Amino acid sequence: MQVSQKDFEKAQEQLKHLKKDPGNETKLKLYALFKQATEGPCNAPKPGMMDFVKKAKWDAWNSLGNLSQDDARQKYAELVSSLVSAEPAVQKEEASPEEGRHDGYETIIVTTKNNITKIMFNRPDKKNAINHKMYREIIRALQEAGKDDSTIAVITGNGDYYSSGNDLNNFTNVQPSEMKKMAEDGAVLLKEFVGVFIDFPKPLIAVVNGPAVGIPVTVLGLCDVIYASDRATFHTPFSQLGQSPEGCSSYLFPKIMGFAKANEFLLFNKKLTAAEACAQGLVTEVFPDSTFQKEVWARLEAYANLPKNSLAVSKQLLRSVEKEKLYAVNSEECEVLKERWLSDECINAIVNFFQKKAKL
Ligand SMILES: CCCCC/C=C/CC(=O)SCCNC(=O)CCNC(=O)[C@H](O)C(C)(C)COP(=O)(O)OP(=O)(O)OC[C@H]1O[C@@H](n2cnc3c(N)ncnc32)[C@H](O)[C@@H]1OP(=O)(O)O
């Protein structure tokens, strides 16, 4: 059935009013079909490897080969209509703002209630991947939590993931001439981010509600108690990303887990279940997912009723011996990562991640 030009234009209009983000993969498909329908087979020069986004779009268009413009128009209209029919029937009521919620954050939700400041990663559609804005918001939230009248602070994730770590888009859209500056700026931001964990003056509790990847795992060594759901997993895929450990994990994880286990985790990308992470000392306790939130929050509320100053000075005693060492380790790790982010090993790994995403 041929799609008229009018229906094709109607589909384009409908696309503009979609409420739910269809995701990168679908957006690439739509881009490719639109180009094929309006310009025919891919006739653009192939972008450079470094220009990940342009390359992914070129690959998507080029992979349609000689699909006719009429067929491309039809597939485009069919894809849009499937997205429209998948839209939620009624826009969910905006959740009433949570009691004690702090304004001024976009990528995290910060609330202070019952002497607890909770910092919740809030990019569930992206598995709580941490983009530059989110690094800066977490830094600010922890700095403010360190000075507010809460007794303890909690970090957790919204949705099915705790966090999938560094947002790999942080490395994209960078001109070759800007790569060195990207690495330098990234190292400065990372050093500040880890530094705020090193310096956090109150008990910091990680409530690991789901899988955790990369930097949210490595800074667990700087948290004081780690409670995990039994559906959580812990993964630091540094060598497969051509990168290296951060979050002071290169120093703390061998101390916590022993060298043999830390090496398997930090060098050889071994993914740990919550039970394994607990057995190796990285996690304090694991709870059945069905009762995780209820059990953990009952404990946290009890902790938050303890004498605030006693907790703060005791944490200081526990952490002060290593503080200078942790600053030095953080600096060294950031220096090494500056070089890693410019390496072919890292660049190729990031390109592979996005090319796998772009496969039509
Ligand atoms: C200032 C710089 C500091 C740098 C500090 C260094 C830190 C080191 C690290 O953190 S290394 C770890 C980096 N993280 C990753 O490598 C994980 C990458 N993501 C994945 O492997 C997968 O997404 C997954 C296994 C986490 C989840 O897979 P699943 O198939 O269940 O879900 P999707 O892949 O479809 O994910 C849903 C959408 O979210 C996007 N996404 C998820 N994680 C990331 C990420 N880390 N970076 C960017 N985007 C991510 C994914 O692309 C999907 O988006 P889409 O719906 O638009 O396609």
The ligand as an SDF file (V2000), in Angstrom:
LIG
                    3D

 58 60  0  0  0  0  0  0  0  0999 V2000
   33.7070   13.1600   33.6700 C   0  0  0  0  0  0  0  0  0  0  0  0
   34.0550   11.7470   33.1780 C   0  0  0  0  0  0  0  0  0  0  0  0
   34.2270   10.7960   34.3360 C   0  0  0  0  0  0  0  0  0  0  0  0
   34.4710    9.3770   33.8430 C   0  0  0  0  0  0  0  0  0  0  0  0
   34.6060    8.4510   35.0030 C   0  0  0  0  0  0  0  0  0  0  0  0
   34.8580    7.0430   34.5200 C   0  0  0  0  0  0  0  0  0  0  0  0
   33.9630    6.1110   34.8230 C   0  0  0  0  0  0  0  0  0  0  0  0
   34.1610    4.7160   34.3820 C   0  0  0  0  0  0  0  0  0  0  0  0
   32.8600    4.0370   34.1280 C   0  0  0  0  0  0  0  0  0  0  0  0
   31.8070    4.3510   34.6590 O   0  0  0  0  0  0  0  0  0  0  0  0
   32.9940    2.7500   33.0310 S   0  0  0  0  0  0  0  0  0  0  0  0
   31.3430    2.1430   32.8610 C   0  0  0  0  0  0  0  0  0  0  0  0
   30.6020    2.8600   31.7500 C   0  0  0  0  0  0  0  0  0  0  0  0
   29.3200    2.2220   31.5460 N   0  0  0  0  0  0  0  0  0  0  0  0
   29.1230    1.2520   30.6310 C   0  0  0  0  0  0  0  0  0  0  0  0
   30.0130    0.8590   29.9130 O   0  0  0  0  0  0  0  0  0  0  0  0
   27.7390    0.6540   30.5410 C   0  0  0  0  0  0  0  0  0  0  0  0
   27.1750    0.9190   29.1540 C   0  0  0  0  0  0  0  0  0  0  0  0
   25.8020    0.4280   29.0780 N   0  0  0  0  0  0  0  0  0  0  0  0
   25.5420   -0.8880   28.8380 C   0  0  0  0  0  0  0  0  0  0  0  0
   26.4060   -1.7200   28.7130 O   0  0  0  0  0  0  0  0  0  0  0  0
   24.0880   -1.2690   28.8080 C   0  0  0  0  0  0  0  0  0  0  0  0
   23.3250   -0.0980   28.5590 O   0  0  0  0  0  0  0  0  0  0  0  0
   23.6200   -1.8800   30.1490 C   0  0  0  0  0  0  0  0  0  0  0  0
   24.2560   -3.2590   30.3080 C   0  0  0  0  0  0  0  0  0  0  0  0
   23.9840   -0.9880   31.2980 C   0  0  0  0  0  0  0  0  0  0  0  0
   22.0840   -2.0150   30.1070 C   0  0  0  0  0  0  0  0  0  0  0  0
   21.7520   -2.7550   28.9480 O   0  0  0  0  0  0  0  0  0  0  0  0
   20.1930   -2.9390   28.5810 P   0  0  0  0  0  0  0  0  0  0  0  0
   20.1800   -3.6410   27.2780 O   0  0  0  0  0  0  0  0  0  0  0  0
   19.4580   -3.4690   29.7580 O   0  0  0  0  0  0  0  0  0  0  0  0
   19.6460   -1.4710   28.3710 O   0  0  0  0  0  0  0  0  0  0  0  0
   20.0540   -0.4770   27.1800 P   0  0  0  0  0  0  0  0  0  0  0  0
   21.4740   -0.7000   26.7720 O   0  0  0  0  0  0  0  0  0  0  0  0
   19.0060   -0.5170   26.1200 O   0  0  0  0  0  0  0  0  0  0  0  0
   20.0160    0.9370   27.9620 O   0  0  0  0  0  0  0  0  0  0  0  0
   18.8220    1.7320   27.9670 C   0  0  0  0  0  0  0  0  0  0  0  0
   19.2340    3.0740   27.4070 C   0  0  0  0  0  0  0  0  0  0  0  0
   20.2280    3.6490   28.2740 O   0  0  0  0  0  0  0  0  0  0  0  0
   21.4060    3.9220   27.5120 C   0  0  0  0  0  0  0  0  0  0  0  0
   22.5660    3.6780   28.3660 N   0  0  0  0  0  0  0  0  0  0  0  0
   22.6830    2.7590   29.3440 C   0  0  0  0  0  0  0  0  0  0  0  0
   23.8930    2.8530   29.9310 N   0  0  0  0  0  0  0  0  0  0  0  0
   24.5440    3.8790   29.3140 C   0  0  0  0  0  0  0  0  0  0  0  0
   25.8190    4.4880   29.4870 C   0  0  0  0  0  0  0  0  0  0  0  0
   26.6580    4.1010   30.4440 N   0  0  0  0  0  0  0  0  0  0  0  0
   26.1550    5.5100   28.6640 N   0  0  0  0  0  0  0  0  0  0  0  0
   25.2870    5.9400   27.7100 C   0  0  0  0  0  0  0  0  0  0  0  0
   24.0290    5.4230   27.4920 N   0  0  0  0  0  0  0  0  0  0  0  0
   23.6950    4.4020   28.3080 C   0  0  0  0  0  0  0  0  0  0  0  0
   21.3720    2.9610   26.3490 C   0  0  0  0  0  0  0  0  0  0  0  0
   22.1750    3.4470   25.3040 O   0  0  0  0  0  0  0  0  0  0  0  0
   19.9100    2.9790   26.0380 C   0  0  0  0  0  0  0  0  0  0  0  0
   19.6390    4.2090   25.3910 O   0  0  0  0  0  0  0  0  0  0  0  0
   18.5850    4.2480   24.1670 P   0  0  0  0  0  0  0  0  0  0  0  0
   17.2830    3.7620   24.7690 O   0  0  0  0  0  0  0  0  0  0  0  0
   18.5960    5.6710   23.7450 O   0  0  0  0  0  0  0  0  0  0  0  0
   19.1550    3.2890   23.1440 O   0  0  0  0  0  0  0  0  0  0  0  0
  1  2  1  0
  2  3  1  0
  3  4  1  0
  4  5  1  0
  5  6  1  0
  6  7  2  0
  7  8  1  0
  8  9  1  0
  9 10  2  0
  9 11  1  0
 11 12  1  0
 12 13  1  0
 13 14  1  0
 14 15  1  0
 15 16  2  0
 15 17  1  0
 17 18  1  0
 18 19  1  0
 19 20  1  0
 20 21  2  0
 20 22  1  0
 22 23  1  0
 22 24  1  0
 24 25  1  0
 24 26  1  0
 24 27  1  0
 27 28  1  0
 28 29  1  0
 29 30  2  0
 29 31  1  0
 29 32  1  0
 32 33  1  0
 33 34  2  0
 33 35  1  0
 33 36  1  0
 36 37  1  0
 37 38  1  0
 38 39  1  0
 38 53  1  0
 39 40  1  0
 40 41  1  0
 40 51  1  0
 41 42  1  0
 41 50  1  0
 42 43  2  0
 43 44  1  0
 44 45  1  0
 44 50  2  0
 45 46  1  0
 45 47  2  0
 47 48  1  0
 48 49  2  0
 49 50  1  0
 51 52  1  0
 51 53  1  0
 53 54  1  0
 54 55  1  0
 55 56  2  0
 55 57  1  0
 55 58  1  0
M  END
$$$$
